[in-house]
Amino acid sequence: MITVVGTGTGAPLSPDARAALDAAGLVVGGRRHLDAAGLPDGVARVVLGPLAPALDAVAEHLAKRADSADAGVVVLASGDPGFFGIVRALAERFGADALDVRPGAPSVAVAFARLGLPWDDAVVVSAHGRALRTAVNVCRAHPKTAVLTGPGAGPAELGAALARTGIERTLVVASALGDPAGGESVEHLSPTEAAARDWPAAVSVVVCLDESRALAPVQRTVAGRGVGPTQWALPEAAFEHRDSMITKFEVRALALARLGPRLGDLVWDIGAGSGSMAVECVRLGAAAIAVEKTCDGVERIRANAAAHGVDVQTVHGAAPTVLSQLPEPDAVFVGGGGRELPAIVAACARSARRTVVVALAALDRVPAVRAALASAGFEPEGVLLQSSRLAPLPGDVTRLAAANPVFLLWGHRPADPDPDRDPDPAIEGAVQ
């Protein structure tokens, strides 16, 4: 049996956990956990760094001491070791039946307790051993996010990335939660202030808040990010627009299916017009940047985002000129046409991690758009969308009203099953 003990957020070890430590032949944990545990003299120890060697040491100990009285292994971890913790790796290697897990309070729960806020509506994202960009995109799109930090992905890096977005957020940096020596710290800062500080390696969790929406107004029944929208590809009447200059809902439906916006993604909406595509992507969980060259268009996008209760970052400028200033997107939607369209598509295709979708009306520009996608390594695909809507006629009869045909072209990069994962992250310093 491998006993996994969660500690480090202030609660003392239970008598059962203490007894397991006293009887253990091997104790595995981060250096700070081992130093604080008060281990008996002579017990074997493994300091967690890279995960694979530690698991090998556990397996070797169990194999050699299978019939010995001191065969037991205790693994010390932070908080709840089943929450972004070592339980997953142990269960995969030794089987869930071999584990006796004694969880402590997760650092996320303790951080929100210090703030006096509920966290059933928070999104929790780990930046330990993963790319920071996913956490940044979740913070863009969601009003209440808890980020578990890691080397190179701490409060300074998170603050710097959020400061560049211009989105209003408050960062609450919770360090050494429950430290019996009194080192606990909970600080409220702007992203810019967090970026300017040097932070200790022991920082545990950063809460990112849109303080105007930090307290959910209604009782919840499902924890985590709110349930998805009941509808997407909303009717044009759901958005303020000018002279019917808006991506029609039939086109938006297929474009959203090809973009696949999801929590942690960043989507560009280029030539955004009303911002309908950007708003729909954020409603489905992604963060979005809407690029629009007209001043009245920028204001219209902001009004539509506010009307739907979502955050859409707007950039006033013309593509492709402004695109080099934007953070790397997962997916890009390009609407409209114009002579610059092939150059815009080429720039977007060079930047997009996963997908580019283009809507256009002019047949003459289809070959150039396909060539721009192909030159960036995409395999171009597309359809001509032609739809007719039911429309009333006098005499209680109905006709079909044809909408303007639209070409929808797209390309996907080959899928990476988990592009943000470090294949063997160091566990010491990870927090749950």
Buried (B, 14 or more C-beta within 10 A) or exposed (E): EBBBBBBBBBEEBEEEBBEBBEBBBBBBBBEBBBEBBEBEEEBBBBBBBEBEEBBEBBEEBBEEBEEEEBBBBBBBBBBBBBBBBBBEBBBEBBEEEBBBBBBBBBBBBBBBBBBEBBBEBBBBBBBBBBBBBBBBBBBBBBBBBBBBBBBEBBBBBBBBBBBBBEBEBBBBBBBBBBBEEEEBBBEBBBBEBBBEEEBEEBBBBBBBBBEEBBEBEEEEEEEBBBEEEEEBBBEBEBBBBEEEEBBBBBBBBBBBEBBBBBBBBBBBBBBBBBBBBBBBBBBBBBBBBBBBBEEEBBBBBBBBBEEBEBBBBBBBBBBBBBBEEBBEBBBBBBBBBBEBBBBBBBBBBBBBBBBBBBBBEEEEBBEBBBBBBEEBEBEBEBEEBEBEEEEEEEEEEEEEEEBEEBBBBBBBBEEEEEEBEEEEBBBBBBBB
